[in-house]
């Protein structure tokens, strides 16, 4: 990234030597990202992040058809980048079905089949939920979609660090990813778009990214994304097991401290870096404030909506009572997290809970 900022700063679309040097860097990055996803480089469309990628997948697919002539299926616990795009399509006259989830935050395969209509053009289900860590059966949903000639998109942002995201194994036609969730720079992401699939672009003005995303390429960001993806791919298996151990230590430590807690989402087959936990009798916002004063960063839901006062749409869709939702924290673990930090968190949490019990 530093080289692209300091010396290889050319516009990749320019024909002079500086531009061609930048274009070569982007070309190599595209090959690296394609290799990580198990797709060809031409199927990688760089975006400003997963939000843009999600929007391009949904709006770009449905707008190929006249309003009232296409149907979209999404789950009720999708990231707002998907849900708000779906709502925008509804406003434009397209039909949208929001699939319910069970108390573990999982989509039922039979519900997917029941929701399919003759005019269903796209199903969009996230691979890993960003609030409770539930892992959706995307490969199985892919088989259902292919049998009916329906496109499948998945938001794989939260899966990149610990799961296989090869598009053929998942059976998806489109896949969104973002660099900052794997320690890359903010403001860069990508959308895998299967060869032969036509999308209506969101912006116009150039031929970059096969005209799907016109505009001068963010070369430093693209290089940061490919580097982060390469590193994460190399260490995915070992980091997955380490995070599982940390999550187990976290939950076990809270239980050993005698704190009243309820785990939201699956206990098994769950993302190892996410734990949504309810602490009955407490106010999560007050807990968050006290923990923050001690230098501990947690959240009450998605970072994209953390300033909203509305309860988590994910926990609401899972059917959790309002009091339990209001007492829930989302605790995220990652590469920098240590066992010592887990132990300190439990000690600090114990003190904080005693002070905020209602």
Rosetta blueprint (number, residue, H / E / L):
1 X L
2 X H
3 X H
4 X H
5 X H
6 X H
7 X L
8 X L
9 X L
10 X L
11 X L
12 X L
13 X L
14 X L
15 X L
16 X L
17 X H
18 X H
19 X H
20 X H
21 X H
22 X H
23 X H
24 X H
25 X H
26 X H
27 X H
28 X H
29 X H
30 X H
31 X H
32 X H
33 X H
34 X H
35 X H
36 X H
37 X H
38 X L
39 X L
40 X L
41 X H
42 X H
43 X H
44 X E
45 X E
46 X E
47 X E
48 X L
49 X L
50 X H
51 X H
52 X H
53 X H
54 X H
55 X H
56 X H
57 X H
58 X H
59 X H
60 X H
61 X H
62 X H
63 X L
64 X L
65 X L
66 X L
67 X L
68 X L
69 X L
70 X L
71 X E
72 X E
73 X E
74 X E
75 X E
76 X L
77 X L
78 X L
79 X L
80 X H
81 X H
82 X H
83 X H
84 X H
85 X H
86 X H
87 X H
88 X H
89 X H
90 X H
91 X H
92 X L
93 X L
94 X L
95 X E
96 X E
97 X E
98 X E
99 X E
100 X L
101 X L
102 X L
103 X L
104 X L
105 X L
106 X L
107 X L
108 X L
109 X H
110 X H
111 X H
112 X H
113 X H
114 X H
115 X H
116 X L
117 X L
118 X L
119 X L
120 X E
121 X E
122 X E
123 X E
124 X E
125 X L
126 X L
127 X L
128 X E
129 X L
130 X L
131 X L
132 X L
133 X L
134 X E
135 X E
136 X L
137 X L
138 X H
139 X H
140 X H
141 X H
142 X H
143 X H
144 X H
145 X H
146 X H
147 X H
148 X L
149 X L
150 X L
151 X E
152 X E
153 X E
154 X E
155 X E
156 X L
157 X H
158 X H
159 X H
160 X L
161 X L
162 X L
163 X L
164 X L
165 X L
166 X L
167 X H
168 X H
169 X H
170 X H
171 X L
172 X L
173 X L
174 X E
175 X E
176 X E
177 X E
178 X E
179 X L
180 X H
181 X H
182 X H
183 X L
184 X L
185 X L
186 X L
187 X L
188 X L
189 X E
190 X E
191 X E
192 X E
193 X E
194 X L
195 X L
196 X L
197 X L
198 X L
199 X L
200 X L
201 X L
202 X L
203 X L
204 X L
205 X L
206 X L
207 X L
208 X H
209 X H
210 X H
211 X H
212 X L
213 X L
214 X L
215 X L
216 X L
217 X L
218 X L
219 X H
220 X H
221 X H
222 X H
223 X H
224 X H
225 X H
226 X H
227 X H
228 X H
229 X H
230 X H
231 X H
232 X H
233 X H
234 X H
235 X H
236 X H
237 X H
238 X H
239 X H
240 X H
241 X H
242 X H
243 X H
244 X H
245 X H
246 X H
247 X H
248 X H
249 X H
250 X H
251 X H
252 X H
253 X H
254 X H
255 X H
256 X H
257 X L
258 X L
259 X L
260 X L
261 X L
262 X E
263 X E
264 X E
265 X L
266 X L
267 X L
268 X L
269 X L
270 X E
271 X L
272 X L
273 X L
274 X E
275 X E
276 X E
277 X E
278 X E
279 X L
280 X L
281 X L
282 X L
283 X L
284 X H
285 X H
286 X H
287 X H
288 X H
289 X H
290 X H
291 X H
292 X H
293 X H
294 X L
295 X L
296 X L
297 X L
298 X L
299 X E
300 X L
301 X L
302 X L
303 X H
304 X H
305 X H
306 X L
307 X L
308 X L
309 X L
310 X L
311 X L
312 X L
313 X H
314 X H
315 X H
316 X H
317 X H
318 X L
319 X L
320 X L
321 X L
322 X H
323 X H
324 X H
325 X H
326 X H
327 X L
328 X E
329 X E
330 X E
331 X E
332 X E
333 X L
334 X L
335 X L
336 X L
337 X L
338 X L
339 X H
340 X H
341 X H
342 X H
343 X H
344 X H
345 X H
346 X H
347 X H
348 X H
349 X H
350 X H
351 X H
352 X H
353 X H
354 X H
355 X H
356 X H
357 X L
358 X L
